[in-house]
């Protein structure tokens, strides 16, 4: 890894570290949002539970009120049935007989008619009139039911418009009258006006689109709030909601209304002992209206706080990143040469000591190259200092491009001199790298009229440390310096390899261009 690669690695490391804080801030915001969402979800469940409990209370209230009144009316009907089977009572004068039979029940609020029908469906007795008006009920469902079924008991018939009471809608409550032998003797009828149910249901707080209904168990709608005359008497047997009503004694569920398509939360009571179902339904929009408002406020505040937190975190990270980058660049500048980008001499000494210790510990061969630009003073004087700086930078690039291993170290030693440390590299490998550097510089073809070859060139001294003989890194550097001196004094543009034996020497300074590597062996 060369110096540029190391710089990019360090910079990317420092660059990514602050952004991990931004990711952490994002994770924190997501966690807070999740907690907020869970809280809102639980709040929604609580709202649903509260709505169900409220609907249940309403249904129980309505059921108890209706059941109590129907029970009282049924007692009155039963009293009439018993009285009609009392011969002594039936022989009493009409006025006394009426008082005994009807017991002032006809004065009850919301009671329409209280009459006795004969076997043909004609009005035989009227609780309010001594001489009843002519009317026939033989075609009514309740009359037919009692006539054909002795065990019909209390029968709640289909709602109908009572002509006897100004076209007011009523629900007929009736019982069969039988002779002693069980044969059909007539029907006793009470008309319960729907106004009673309207007043009862209108007092329930159901919201804007809520609904409450009284439904007969065969699916006939007896009463519904909000009131619609067209709905009264209509069968909802095929509705999915009605099928749910018949599934148990009570329960709750969400579904769309069969009548108006509104999505509602239903609660129903289906008491086995009563012939009707009480249903309370609150619209989903009404139930969750306040919840949605609260959720919107909380979500908006959460969004603002999250955005603010992320914004502040990002601003902090950017500032921190700039500071870290500046500090890393300053630290790198303190260790590098500003002109070439290579290590400076101080950093080189630190790294060389580390590699030297490692080489001694592992008894590895260690080589050093000293590189010097030939005739650089002449070039500087001829072409100017700016051109000289450009040459130094280009030579430095040739050096950094020629070394590729992570442990190789290149540095500007001072002025136009460079030094390269090559751990675990023998003399042959070092001389090959040196020759690569020399050839790369010459191929730049930078004119230098003061040079022996007419272009900018370098001379390189090469020395190798052998762990079996040498003990000091300074001696290796000194040897490389001596080899460089030899290259400079024997023609330049060459590589000279230093050896301790000075008695044998292979030198080819005369053929420096064709074969510029000289050996001192």
C-alpha positions as CSV (number, residue, x, y, z in Angstrom):
1,X,0.0,0.0,0.0
2,X,1.6,3.3,-1.1
3,X,1.3,6.6,0.6
4,X,-1.7,7.8,-1.4
5,X,-3.6,4.5,-0.7
6,X,-2.8,4.8,3.0
7,X,-4.0,8.4,3.0
8,X,-7.3,7.4,1.3
9,X,-7.8,4.5,3.8
10,X,-7.2,6.8,6.8
11,X,-9.4,9.5,5.4
12,X,-12.3,7.0,4.6
13,X,-12.0,5.6,8.1
14,X,-12.3,9.0,9.7
15,X,-15.0,9.9,7.2
16,X,-17.2,6.9,8.0
17,X,-16.8,7.0,11.8
18,X,-19.0,10.1,12.3
19,X,-21.6,8.8,10.0
20,X,-22.0,5.8,12.1
21,X,-23.2,8.2,14.7
22,X,-25.8,9.5,12.2
23,X,-26.9,5.9,11.6
24,X,-27.1,5.5,15.4
25,X,-29.2,8.6,15.6
26,X,-31.5,7.3,12.9
27,X,-31.8,4.0,14.7
28,X,-32.7,5.9,17.9
29,X,-35.4,7.9,16.0
30,X,-36.8,4.7,14.5
31,X,-36.9,3.2,18.0
32,X,-38.7,6.2,19.4
33,X,-41.1,6.1,16.5
34,X,-41.7,2.4,17.1
35,X,-42.4,3.1,20.8
36,X,-44.8,5.9,19.8
37,X,-46.6,3.7,17.3
38,X,-46.9,0.9,19.9
39,X,-48.3,3.4,22.3
40,X,-50.8,4.7,19.8
41,X,-51.8,1.2,18.8
42,X,-52.4,0.3,22.5
43,X,-54.4,3.5,22.8
44,X,-56.5,2.4,19.8
45,X,-57.1,-1.0,21.4
46,X,-58.2,0.8,24.6
47,X,-60.5,3.0,22.6
48,X,-62.0,-0.1,21.0
49,X,-62.5,-1.7,24.4
50,X,-64.1,1.4,25.8
51,X,-66.4,1.6,22.8
52,X,-67.5,-2.0,23.3
53,X,-68.1,-1.5,27.0
54,X,-70.1,1.6,26.3
55,X,-72.2,-0.1,23.7
56,X,-72.7,-3.1,26.1
57,X,-74.0,-0.7,28.8
58,X,-76.3,0.9,26.3
59,X,-77.6,-2.5,25.1
60,X,-78.2,-3.6,28.6
61,X,-80.0,-0.4,29.5
62,X,-82.3,-0.7,26.4
63,X,-82.8,-4.4,26.9
64,X,-83.8,-4.0,30.5
65,X,-86.2,-1.1,29.8
66,X,-87.8,-2.8,26.8
67,X,-88.0,-6.2,28.6
68,X,-89.6,-4.7,31.7
69,X,-92.3,-2.9,29.7
70,X,-93.0,-5.9,27.5
71,X,-93.2,-8.0,30.7
72,X,-95.7,-5.6,32.2
73,X,-97.8,-5.6,28.9
74,X,-97.6,-9.4,28.8
75,X,-98.9,-9.5,32.4
76,X,-101.8,-7.4,31.2
77,X,-102.4,-9.7,28.2
78,X,-102.3,-12.7,30.5
79,X,-104.8,-11.1,32.9
80,X,-107.2,-10.6,30.0
81,X,-106.8,-14.2,28.9
82,X,-107.5,-15.4,32.4
83,X,-110.5,-13.1,32.7
84,X,-112.0,-14.2,29.4
85,X,-112.0,-17.8,30.8
86,X,-113.8,-16.7,34.0
87,X,-117.6,-17.2,33.4
88,X,-118.6,-15.1,36.4
89,X,-116.5,-12.2,35.3
90,X,-117.8,-12.4,31.7
91,X,-121.4,-12.2,33.1
92,X,-120.6,-8.9,34.9
93,X,-121.9,-5.5,33.5
94,X,-119.7,-4.2,30.6
95,X,-118.2,-1.4,32.6
96,X,-117.2,-3.6,35.6
97,X,-116.0,-6.3,33.2
98,X,-113.7,-3.8,31.4
99,X,-112.2,-2.5,34.6
100,X,-111.6,-6.1,35.8
101,X,-110.1,-7.2,32.4
102,X,-108.0,-4.3,31.5
103,X,-107.1,-2.9,34.9
104,X,-106.5,0.6,33.6
105,X,-103.6,-0.6,31.4
106,X,-105.0,1.3,28.5
107,X,-103.9,4.5,30.1
108,X,-100.2,3.6,29.9
109,X,-98.0,5.9,27.8
110,X,-97.3,4.8,24.3
111,X,-100.0,2.2,24.4
112,X,-102.1,2.3,21.2
113,X,-104.9,-0.2,21.3
114,X,-105.8,-2.8,23.9
115,X,-108.5,-5.0,22.4
116,X,-110.0,-8.5,22.4
117,X,-110.6,-10.1,19.0
118,X,-113.1,-12.8,18.4
119,X,-112.5,-15.9,16.3
120,X,-113.1,-14.0,13.1
121,X,-110.6,-11.2,13.9
122,X,-113.2,-8.6,14.7
123,X,-112.8,-6.3,17.7
124,X,-115.1,-7.7,20.5
125,X,-113.8,-5.6,23.5
126,X,-111.9,-2.4,23.7
127,X,-110.2,-1.1,26.8
128,X,-110.9,2.5,25.9
129,X,-114.4,2.3,24.5
130,X,-117.6,0.6,25.9
131,X,-118.8,0.1,22.3
132,X,-115.7,-0.6,20.2
133,X,-115.3,0.6,16.6
134,X,-115.5,-2.0,13.9
135,X,-112.2,-3.3,12.8
136,X,-110.9,-6.7,11.6
137,X,-107.4,-8.1,12.1
138,X,-107.9,-11.6,10.7
139,X,-105.2,-11.0,8.0
140,X,-102.5,-9.9,10.5
141,X,-99.6,-12.2,11.1
142,X,-100.2,-12.3,14.8
143,X,-103.8,-13.4,14.4
144,X,-102.9,-16.2,12.0
145,X,-100.1,-17.3,14.3
146,X,-102.4,-17.7,17.3
147,X,-105.2,-19.3,15.3
148,X,-102.9,-22.0,13.8
149,X,-100.5,-22.5,16.8
150,X,-102.0,-23.0,20.3
151,X,-98.5,-22.8,21.8
152,X,-97.5,-19.4,20.2
153,X,-97.5,-17.7,23.7
154,X,-96.6,-14.0,23.6
155,X,-96.3,-13.1,20.0
156,X,-94.7,-9.9,18.8
157,X,-96.0,-9.2,15.3
158,X,-94.8,-7.2,12.4
159,X,-94.9,-3.4,12.8
160,X,-97.9,-1.8,11.1
161,X,-99.6,1.5,10.7
162,X,-102.6,1.7,13.1
163,X,-105.6,3.4,11.4
164,X,-107.3,3.5,14.8
165,X,-104.6,5.9,16.1
166,X,-103.9,8.4,13.4
167,X,-101.6,6.2,11.3
168,X,-99.1,5.9,14.0
169,X,-96.7,2.9,13.7
170,X,-97.2,0.2,16.3
171,X,-95.8,-3.2,17.3
172,X,-98.5,-5.7,18.2
173,X,-98.1,-7.7,21.3
174,X,-100.7,-10.5,21.5
175,X,-101.7,-13.8,23.2
176,X,-104.2,-16.5,22.2
177,X,-107.5,-17.0,24.0
178,X,-108.6,-20.6,24.1
179,X,-111.8,-22.3,25.2
180,X,-111.8,-24.8,28.0
181,X,-111.3,-27.6,25.5
182,X,-108.3,-25.8,23.9
183,X,-110.1,-24.6,20.8
184,X,-109.4,-21.1,19.4
185,X,-111.5,-18.4,21.1
186,X,-109.8,-15.3,19.9
187,X,-106.8,-13.0,20.5
188,X,-106.0,-10.3,23.0
189,X,-103.9,-7.5,21.5
190,X,-101.9,-4.6,22.7
191,X,-100.5,-2.0,20.2
192,X,-97.1,-0.7,21.5
193,X,-96.5,2.5,19.6
194,X,-93.0,2.9,18.1
195,X,-92.7,6.3,19.6
196,X,-91.8,4.6,22.9
197,X,-88.7,3.0,21.2
198,X,-87.9,6.2,19.4
199,X,-87.8,8.1,22.7
200,X,-85.9,5.3,24.4
201,X,-83.2,5.0,21.7
202,X,-82.9,8.7,21.0
203,X,-81.6,9.2,24.6
204,X,-78.6,7.0,23.8
205,X,-75.4,8.8,22.8
206,X,-74.3,7.0,19.6
207,X,-72.3,9.6,17.7
208,X,-73.0,11.0,14.3
209,X,-73.5,7.7,12.5
210,X,-74.3,5.4,15.3
211,X,-77.3,3.1,15.3
212,X,-79.4,1.1,17.7
213,X,-82.0,-1.4,16.7
214,X,-84.6,-3.8,18.1
215,X,-84.8,-6.9,15.8
216,X,-87.1,-9.8,16.0
217,X,-85.4,-13.1,16.0
218,X,-86.8,-14.0,12.6
219,X,-84.8,-11.0,11.1
220,X,-87.7,-8.4,11.0
221,X,-86.6,-4.9,11.9
222,X,-88.9,-3.8,14.7
223,X,-87.3,-0.4,15.4
224,X,-84.1,1.4,14.4
225,X,-82.5,4.7,15.4
226,X,-81.9,6.8,13.3
227,X,-85.5,6.3,12.5
228,X,-86.6,5.5,8.9
229,X,-90.2,4.3,8.3
230,X,-89.1,2.4,5.2
231,X,-86.7,0.2,7.3
232,X,-89.3,-0.7,9.9
233,X,-90.8,-4.2,9.2
234,X,-88.0,-5.0,6.7
235,X,-86.3,-8.3,6.9
236,X,-82.5,-8.5,7.4
237,X,-82.4,-12.3,7.6
238,X,-79.8,-12.5,4.8
239,X,-77.5,-9.8,6.2
240,X,-74.1,-11.0,7.5
241,X,-74.7,-8.9,10.6
242,X,-77.9,-10.7,11.4
243,X,-76.1,-14.1,11.1
244,X,-73.6,-12.8,13.6
245,X,-76.4,-11.7,15.9
246,X,-77.8,-15.2,16.0
247,X,-74.4,-16.8,16.8
248,X,-74.6,-16.4,20.5
249,X,-76.3,-14.6,23.5
250,X,-74.0,-11.6,23.1
251,X,-70.9,-10.4,21.3
252,X,-69.2,-7.7,19.3
253,X,-67.7,-7.5,15.8
254,X,-66.9,-5.0,13.0
255,X,-68.9,-5.1,9.8
256,X,-70.6,-3.0,7.2
257,X,-74.2,-2.2,7.7
258,X,-76.7,-4.1,5.5
259,X,-78.9,-1.0,5.3
260,X,-76.5,1.9,4.7
261,X,-73.1,0.4,4.1
262,X,-71.4,2.2,7.0
263,X,-68.5,0.5,8.7
264,X,-69.5,0.0,12.4
265,X,-68.5,-1.7,15.6
266,X,-71.5,-3.8,16.6
267,X,-72.5,-5.0,20.0
268,X,-75.6,-7.2,20.4
269,X,-77.6,-8.9,23.0
270,X,-79.6,-12.0,22.1
271,X,-81.3,-13.1,25.3
272,X,-82.8,-16.6,24.9
273,X,-85.8,-15.7,27.0
274,X,-86.9,-12.8,24.9
275,X,-88.1,-12.8,21.3
276,X,-85.9,-10.0,20.1
277,X,-82.3,-8.8,19.7
278,X,-80.9,-5.5,20.9
279,X,-78.2,-4.2,18.7
280,X,-76.0,-1.1,19.4
281,X,-73.6,-0.1,16.6
282,X,-71.2,2.8,16.7
283,X,-69.5,4.0,13.5
284,X,-65.8,3.4,13.2
285,X,-65.4,7.1,12.2
286,X,-67.1,8.2,15.4
287,X,-65.3,5.8,17.7
288,X,-61.8,6.8,16.4
289,X,-62.4,10.4,15.6
290,X,-60.7,11.7,18.8
291,X,-58.1,9.0,18.6
292,X,-57.2,10.1,15.1
293,X,-56.9,13.7,16.2
294,X,-54.7,12.7,19.1
295,X,-52.6,10.3,16.9
296,X,-52.2,13.1,14.3
297,X,-50.9,15.5,16.9
298,X,-48.6,13.0,18.4
299,X,-47.3,11.8,15.0
300,X,-46.8,15.4,13.9
301,X,-44.8,16.3,17.1
302,X,-42.9,13.1,16.7
303,X,-42.1,13.9,13.1
304,X,-40.9,17.4,14.0
305,X,-38.8,16.2,16.9
306,X,-37.3,13.4,14.8
307,X,-36.5,15.7,11.9
308,X,-35.0,18.2,14.3
309,X,-33.0,15.5,16.1
310,X,-31.8,14.1,12.8
311,X,-31.0,17.6,11.5
312,X,-29.0,18.4,14.7
313,X,-27.3,15.1,14.5
314,X,-26.4,15.6,10.9
315,X,-25.1,19.1,11.6
316,X,-23.0,17.7,14.5
317,X,-21.7,14.8,12.3
318,X,-20.8,17.2,9.5
319,X,-18.9,19.5,11.9
320,X,-17.3,16.5,13.6
321,X,-16.4,15.0,10.2
322,X,-14.8,18.3,9.1
323,X,-12.9,18.5,12.3
324,X,-11.7,14.9,12.1
325,X,-10.8,15.3,8.4
326,X,-8.9,18.5,9.2
327,X,-7.1,16.8,12.1
328,X,-6.3,13.7,10.0
329,X,-5.0,15.9,7.2
330,X,-2.9,17.9,9.6
331,X,-1.6,14.7,11.0
332,X,-0.9,13.4,7.6
333,X,0.8,16.6,6.5
334,X,3.0,16.4,9.6
335,X,4.2,13.0,8.4
336,X,4.4,13.7,4.6
337,X,6.2,16.0,2.3
338,X,4.0,18.7,1.0
339,X,5.5,18.8,-2.5
340,X,5.7,15.1,-3.3
341,X,3.1,13.5,-1.0
342,X,5.7,11.0,0.1
343,X,6.7,10.4,3.7
344,X,8.9,13.1,5.2
345,X,12.2,12.2,6.7
346,X,10.9,12.1,10.3
347,X,8.1,9.7,9.4
348,X,10.6,7.6,7.3
349,X,12.8,7.2,10.3
350,X,9.9,6.0,12.5
351,X,8.8,3.5,9.9
352,X,12.3,2.4,9.2
353,X,12.9,1.6,12.8
354,X,9.8,-0.5,12.9
355,X,10.8,-2.5,9.8
356,X,14.3,-2.8,11.0
357,X,13.2,-4.3,14.3
358,X,10.9,-6.7,12.4
359,X,13.7,-7.7,10.0
360,X,16.1,-8.4,12.8
361,X,13.5,-10.4,14.8
362,X,12.7,-12.6,11.7
363,X,16.3,-12.5,10.2
364,X,15.0,-11.0,7.0
365,X,17.1,-9.4,4.3
366,X,16.5,-5.6,4.2
367,X,17.4,-3.3,1.3
368,X,17.7,0.5,1.0
369,X,17.7,2.7,-2.1
370,X,19.1,6.3,-2.2
371,X,17.8,8.2,-5.2
372,X,19.2,11.6,-6.3
373,X,18.2,13.7,-9.3
374,X,21.2,14.3,-11.6
375,X,22.4,17.9,-12.2
376,X,19.4,19.3,-10.3
377,X,21.1,22.6,-9.4
378,X,21.8,23.3,-13.0
379,X,18.2,22.4,-13.9
380,X,16.9,24.7,-11.2
381,X,19.1,27.6,-12.3
382,X,18.3,27.0,-16.0
383,X,14.5,26.4,-15.8
384,X,13.5,28.0,-12.6
385,X,12.4,26.9,-9.1
386,X,8.8,26.1,-10.2
387,X,10.0,23.8,-12.9
388,X,12.4,22.3,-10.4
389,X,9.5,21.6,-8.0
390,X,7.6,20.0,-10.8
391,X,10.5,17.7,-11.5
392,X,10.8,16.7,-7.9
393,X,7.1,15.8,-7.8
394,X,7.2,13.8,-11.0
395,X,10.3,11.8,-9.8
396,X,8.5,11.1,-6.5
397,X,5.5,9.7,-8.5
398,X,7.8,7.5,-10.5
399,X,9.2,6.1,-7.2
400,X,5.8,5.6,-5.6
401,X,4.5,3.9,-8.8
402,X,7.4,1.5,-8.8
403,X,6.9,0.1,-5.3
404,X,3.7,-2.0,-4.6
405,X,4.0,-4.0,-1.4
406,X,2.4,-2.6,1.8
407,X,5.7,-2.7,3.7
408,X,7.7,-0.7,1.1
409,X,8.5,2.8,2.3
410,X,9.4,5.8,0.2
411,X,10.3,9.3,1.5
412,X,11.8,12.6,0.4
413,X,15.1,12.7,2.2
414,X,15.9,16.3,1.5
415,X,16.1,18.6,-1.5
416,X,16.4,16.4,-4.6
417,X,17.2,13.2,-2.6
418,X,14.8,10.3,-2.0
419,X,15.2,7.2,0.0
420,X,13.3,3.9,-0.3
421,X,13.3,1.0,2.2
422,X,12.4,-2.5,0.9
423,X,11.8,-5.0,3.7
424,X,12.4,-8.7,2.9
425,X,14.0,-7.8,-0.5
426,X,17.4,-9.2,-1.5
427,X,20.0,-7.4,-3.6
428,X,18.7,-8.6,-6.9
429,X,15.2,-7.5,-6.2
430,X,16.3,-4.2,-4.9
431,X,18.5,-3.5,-7.9
432,X,15.5,-4.4,-10.2
433,X,13.3,-1.9,-8.4
434,X,16.0,0.7,-8.6
435,X,16.4,0.1,-12.3
436,X,12.6,0.4,-12.7
437,X,12.7,3.8,-11.0
438,X,15.7,5.0,-13.1
439,X,14.0,3.9,-16.4
440,X,10.7,5.5,-15.4
441,X,12.3,8.9,-14.7
442,X,14.3,8.8,-18.0
443,X,11.1,8.0,-19.9
444,X,9.5,11.2,-18.7
445,X,11.8,12.9,-21.3
446,X,12.1,16.1,-19.3
447,X,14.7,18.3,-21.0
448,X,17.9,19.1,-18.9
449,X,20.6,20.7,-21.0
450,X,23.0,20.3,-18.1
451,X,22.6,16.5,-17.9
452,X,24.9,14.0,-19.5
453,X,21.9,12.4,-21.3
454,X,20.1,15.7,-22.1
455,X,17.1,14.8,-20.0
456,X,16.3,14.6,-16.3
457,X,17.8,11.4,-14.9
458,X,18.5,9.9,-11.5
459,X,21.4,8.1,-9.9
460,X,20.6,5.4,-7.4
461,X,22.7,3.7,-4.7
462,X,21.5,0.4,-3.4
463,X,22.6,-1.5,-0.2
464,X,21.3,-4.6,1.4
465,X,21.4,-5.7,5.1
466,X,22.3,-9.2,5.9
467,X,21.1,-10.3,9.4
468,X,24.1,-12.6,9.6
469,X,26.7,-9.8,9.4
470,X,25.2,-6.3,9.9
471,X,23.8,-5.0,13.2
472,X,23.0,-1.3,12.6
473,X,20.4,0.2,10.2
474,X,22.5,3.4,10.0
475,X,25.3,1.4,8.3
476,X,22.9,0.2,5.6
477,X,21.8,3.8,4.9
478,X,25.5,4.9,4.9
479,X,26.3,2.1,2.5
480,X,23.5,3.1,0.1
481,X,24.8,6.7,0.3
482,X,28.2,5.5,-0.6
483,X,26.8,3.5,-3.6
484,X,24.9,6.7,-4.7
485,X,28.1,8.7,-4.4
486,X,29.8,6.1,-6.6
487,X,27.0,6.4,-9.2
488,X,27.3,10.2,-9.2
489,X,31.0,10.1,-9.7
490,X,31.1,7.5,-12.4
491,X,28.7,9.0,-15.0
492,X,25.3,9.3,-13.3
493,X,22.0,7.9,-14.6
494,X,22.9,4.5,-13.2
495,X,22.3,2.1,-10.3
496,X,25.2,1.1,-8.1
497,X,25.0,-1.7,-5.6
498,X,27.2,-1.5,-2.6
499,X,29.2,-4.4,-1.1
500,X,31.7,-4.5,1.7
501,X,34.3,-6.2,-0.5
502,X,36.1,-3.5,-2.5
503,X,38.7,-5.7,-4.1
504,X,36.3,-6.9,-6.8
505,X,34.1,-4.5,-8.8
506,X,31.9,-4.8,-11.9
507,X,31.2,-1.4,-13.2
508,X,29.9,-0.3,-16.5
509,X,29.8,3.5,-16.3
510,X,30.9,3.8,-19.9
511,X,27.7,2.0,-21.0
512,X,25.4,3.7,-18.5
513,X,22.6,4.3,-21.0
514,X,22.5,0.8,-22.5
515,X,23.3,-1.1,-19.2
516,X,23.1,1.4,-16.4
517,X,23.4,-1.0,-13.5
518,X,26.8,-1.3,-11.9
519,X,27.8,-3.6,-9.2
520,X,30.3,-3.2,-6.5
521,X,31.0,-6.7,-5.2
